[in-house]
Amino acid sequence: MSTSTGFVVAIPARYASTRLPGKPLQAIGGEAMVLHVARRALAAGADEVWVATDDARVRDALAGAPVQVAMTSSDHPSGTDRLAECAALAGWDDARVVVNLQGDEPFAPVSGIRAVADLAAQPGVDLATLCAPVDDVETLLDPNAVKVVRGAGGDALYFSRAPVPWPRDAFARSRAHMPEGEWWRHIGIYGYRVGFLKRFAAMAPGRLEQVEMLEQLRVLEAGHRVAVGIAPEPFPPGVDTPEDLARAQARVVAGA
């Protein structure tokens, strides 16, 4: 199965990580995590796969893999800025569709990568991303699980670490049980055309972004359209901590 949209995948892979040092090179099944991520992008049918890194060790780990490596500055404050430099180094046209696949998503489903690419290619979409249903109260209340509120047409109205929309009557009674209603967890994969990627990276951080510490709010606050599709299949958790890494390693050993 192939996507109807021609696209490239860019993977930001900064070497330093506070919670998991050297994260891109951490081994899963005997291979560097960044290589697993690159393989998911290739399996999704990307025309090109680029890894944007700031460390030669990451570049060396990808030697022999059918991917391109962009050596980018170590001073970038976000993955978006790193990918903007990658786009310039790669020489992509402003109309090119790029999927920003995080470097800590070794199990990202190929259907989700394709879905973001197709959504980003639709007319009038500035930023495309995905969501999945929230089906337990722990996730709804977890500030590390970002929630998104969607409009009737599927565009984002707001992103928050809080449980939005707030189920007033249900939570007035108890917060121990999942209330009736519909809530969505944001999945941090993005798609855009190169022209908008450049504009995004050039925007100053917005007030809402600084409050919630969510970069995608910069786009909403500036009045741009963010289309949010429903993930066609579950996204397994990313790898951000030693505990996450242990679970990922166990998953590979189990053949999941």
C-alpha positions as CSV (number, residue, x, y, z in Angstrom):
1,M,0.0,0.0,0.0
2,S,1.4,3.4,-0.9
3,T,0.3,6.9,0.0
4,S,-1.2,9.1,-2.8
5,T,1.1,11.9,-1.6
6,G,4.8,12.3,-2.5
7,F,6.6,13.3,0.7
8,V,9.8,13.2,2.6
9,V,10.4,12.3,6.2
10,A,12.8,14.4,8.4
11,I,13.8,13.0,11.7
12,P,15.3,15.4,14.3
13,A,17.9,13.5,16.3
14,R,19.7,15.7,18.9
15,Y,22.3,13.7,20.7
16,A,21.9,15.3,24.1
17,S,18.9,14.4,26.2
18,T,18.5,15.2,29.9
19,R,16.4,12.1,30.7
20,L,18.1,9.7,28.3
21,P,21.7,10.8,27.3
22,G,22.7,9.8,23.8
23,K,19.1,8.9,23.0
24,P,19.4,8.4,19.2
25,L,22.1,5.8,19.7
26,Q,20.5,3.8,22.5
27,A,20.3,0.2,21.4
28,I,17.0,-1.5,20.7
29,G,17.4,-5.1,19.5
30,G,21.1,-4.5,19.0
31,E,20.6,-1.5,16.7
32,A,20.5,2.3,17.4
33,M,17.1,3.7,18.0
34,V,17.5,6.3,15.2
35,L,17.9,3.4,12.7
36,H,14.6,1.9,13.8
37,V,12.9,5.2,13.3
38,A,14.4,5.6,9.9
39,R,13.2,2.2,8.8
40,R,9.7,3.1,9.8
41,A,9.9,6.2,7.6
42,L,11.2,4.1,4.7
43,A,8.5,1.5,5.1
44,A,5.9,4.3,4.9
45,G,7.0,5.0,1.3
46,A,8.8,8.3,1.8
47,D,10.6,9.6,-1.3
48,E,13.5,10.5,0.9
49,V,14.4,10.1,4.6
50,W,16.6,12.6,6.3
51,V,18.1,12.5,9.8
52,A,18.9,16.0,11.1
53,T,21.5,15.7,13.9
54,D,24.1,17.7,15.6
55,D,26.5,14.8,16.4
56,A,28.9,12.8,14.1
57,R,28.2,9.7,16.2
58,V,24.6,9.7,15.0
59,R,25.7,10.2,11.4
60,D,28.2,7.3,11.7
61,A,25.5,5.0,13.1
62,L,23.5,5.5,9.9
63,A,26.4,4.6,7.6
64,G,25.2,2.2,5.0
65,A,21.5,2.9,5.6
66,P,19.5,4.3,2.7
67,V,19.0,7.7,4.4
68,Q,20.5,11.2,4.1
69,V,22.1,12.9,7.1
70,A,22.0,16.7,7.6
71,M,24.6,17.9,10.1
72,T,22.8,20.8,11.8
73,S,23.7,23.3,14.6
74,S,23.8,22.2,18.2
75,D,22.1,25.5,19.2
76,H,18.6,24.9,17.9
77,P,16.0,25.4,20.6
78,S,13.5,22.9,19.0
79,G,13.2,20.1,16.5
80,T,11.3,22.5,14.2
81,D,14.3,24.8,14.0
82,R,16.5,21.8,13.3
83,L,14.3,20.7,10.4
84,A,14.2,24.1,8.9
85,E,18.0,24.0,8.6
86,C,17.7,20.5,7.2
87,A,15.3,21.7,4.6
88,A,17.7,24.4,3.6
89,L,20.6,22.0,3.4
90,A,18.5,19.5,1.4
91,G,17.3,22.2,-1.0
92,W,13.7,21.2,-0.9
93,D,11.1,23.3,-2.8
94,D,8.6,25.3,-0.7
95,A,5.8,23.1,-1.9
96,R,7.4,19.8,-0.7
97,V,5.5,17.9,1.9
98,V,7.6,17.0,4.9
99,V,6.7,14.7,7.8
100,N,8.4,15.5,11.1
101,L,8.9,12.1,12.7
102,Q,10.4,12.3,16.2
103,G,13.6,10.5,16.7
104,D,12.3,8.6,19.7
105,E,9.4,6.8,17.9
106,P,10.9,3.5,16.9
107,F,7.5,1.8,16.5
108,A,5.6,4.6,14.7
109,P,3.0,2.8,12.4
110,V,3.6,3.4,8.7
111,S,-0.2,4.1,8.3
112,G,0.1,7.0,10.7
113,I,3.1,8.5,8.8
114,R,1.2,8.3,5.5
115,A,-1.9,9.7,7.1
116,V,-0.1,12.9,8.2
117,A,1.5,13.3,4.8
118,D,-1.9,13.0,3.0
119,L,-3.4,15.5,5.5
120,A,-0.6,18.0,5.1
121,A,-1.0,17.9,1.3
122,Q,-4.7,19.0,1.5
123,P,-5.4,22.6,0.3
124,G,-5.4,25.2,3.1
125,V,-3.7,23.1,5.7
126,D,-0.8,24.8,7.4
127,L,0.1,22.1,9.9
128,A,-1.1,18.5,10.1
129,T,-1.0,16.2,13.0
130,L,-2.8,13.2,14.6
131,C,-4.8,12.3,17.7
132,A,-6.1,9.2,19.4
133,P,-9.0,8.6,21.8
134,V,-8.5,9.0,25.5
135,D,-10.1,6.0,27.2
136,D,-8.9,6.2,30.8
137,V,-9.1,8.9,33.4
138,E,-5.4,8.6,34.3
139,T,-4.4,9.7,30.8
140,L,-7.0,12.4,30.8
141,L,-5.5,13.9,34.0
142,D,-1.9,13.3,33.0
143,P,-0.1,16.6,32.1
144,N,2.4,14.6,30.1
145,A,-0.4,13.4,27.8
146,V,-1.3,16.4,25.7
147,K,-5.0,16.8,24.9
148,V,-6.4,18.4,21.8
149,V,-9.8,19.9,21.2
150,R,-11.1,19.5,17.6
151,G,-13.7,21.5,15.8
152,A,-16.5,19.9,13.8
153,G,-14.3,19.8,10.7
154,G,-11.4,18.2,12.4
155,D,-9.2,21.3,12.9
156,A,-7.6,22.0,16.2
157,L,-9.2,24.5,18.5
158,Y,-6.7,24.1,21.3
159,F,-4.0,21.9,22.7
160,S,-3.4,21.5,26.5
161,R,-1.8,19.5,29.2
162,A,-5.1,19.9,31.1
163,P,-8.1,17.6,30.7
164,V,-10.0,19.7,28.1
165,P,-12.8,20.1,27.5
166,W,-13.4,20.0,31.3
167,P,-16.3,17.6,32.3
168,R,-17.7,20.0,34.9
169,D,-20.5,17.9,36.3
170,A,-18.7,14.6,36.2
171,F,-15.6,15.9,37.9
172,A,-17.6,17.8,40.4
173,R,-18.8,14.3,41.6
174,S,-15.6,12.4,41.2
175,R,-12.3,12.3,39.3
176,A,-11.8,8.6,39.9
177,H,-13.7,7.3,36.9
178,M,-13.6,8.1,33.2
179,P,-16.5,10.5,32.5
180,E,-18.8,10.1,29.5
181,G,-17.8,12.1,26.5
182,E,-15.1,12.4,23.9
183,W,-11.5,13.3,24.6
184,W,-8.4,13.2,22.3
185,R,-4.8,12.7,23.0
186,H,-2.4,14.5,20.7
187,I,0.2,12.4,18.9
188,G,3.4,14.4,18.3
189,I,3.9,13.7,14.6
190,Y,3.6,16.7,12.2
191,G,3.3,17.3,8.5
192,Y,3.7,20.6,6.6
193,R,4.9,22.0,3.3
194,V,8.5,23.3,3.4
195,G,7.3,26.9,3.0
196,F,5.3,26.7,6.2
197,L,8.1,24.9,8.0
198,K,10.3,27.9,7.3
199,R,7.5,30.3,8.5
200,F,6.9,28.2,11.6
201,A,10.6,28.2,12.6
202,A,10.8,32.0,12.1
203,M,7.8,32.8,14.4
204,A,8.5,34.1,17.9
205,P,7.2,31.8,20.6
206,G,3.6,32.7,21.5
207,R,2.2,33.4,25.0
208,L,0.1,30.2,25.1
209,E,3.1,28.2,24.0
210,Q,5.2,29.6,26.9
211,V,2.4,28.8,29.4
212,E,1.7,25.2,28.3
213,M,5.2,24.5,26.9
214,L,3.6,23.2,23.7
215,E,5.2,24.4,20.4
216,Q,2.2,23.7,18.3
217,L,0.3,26.4,20.1
218,R,2.5,28.9,18.4
219,V,0.8,28.0,15.1
220,L,-2.7,28.2,16.5
221,E,-2.1,31.5,18.4
222,A,-0.8,33.0,15.1
223,G,-4.1,32.2,13.4
224,H,-2.9,29.3,11.2
225,R,-4.9,26.2,10.4
226,V,-3.9,23.0,12.2
227,A,-5.7,19.9,10.8
228,V,-5.9,16.9,13.2
229,G,-6.6,13.5,11.8
230,I,-7.5,10.4,13.9
231,A,-4.6,8.0,13.9
232,P,-5.5,5.0,11.7
233,E,-3.9,2.6,14.2
234,P,-2.4,3.0,17.7
235,F,1.0,4.7,18.2
236,P,3.1,2.8,20.7
237,P,4.7,5.0,23.4
238,G,7.9,6.8,22.4
239,V,11.2,6.4,24.2
240,D,12.1,9.3,26.5
241,T,13.4,7.7,29.7
242,P,15.4,4.7,30.7
243,E,12.1,3.0,31.7
244,D,10.7,3.6,28.2
245,L,13.9,2.2,26.7
246,A,13.6,-1.0,28.8
247,R,10.0,-1.4,27.6
248,A,11.1,-0.9,24.0
249,Q,13.8,-3.4,24.3
250,A,11.4,-5.9,25.8
251,R,9.0,-5.3,23.0
252,V,11.6,-6.2,20.4
253,V,12.7,-9.3,22.3
254,A,9.0,-10.4,22.4
255,G,8.7,-9.8,18.7
256,A,5.8,-7.4,19.1
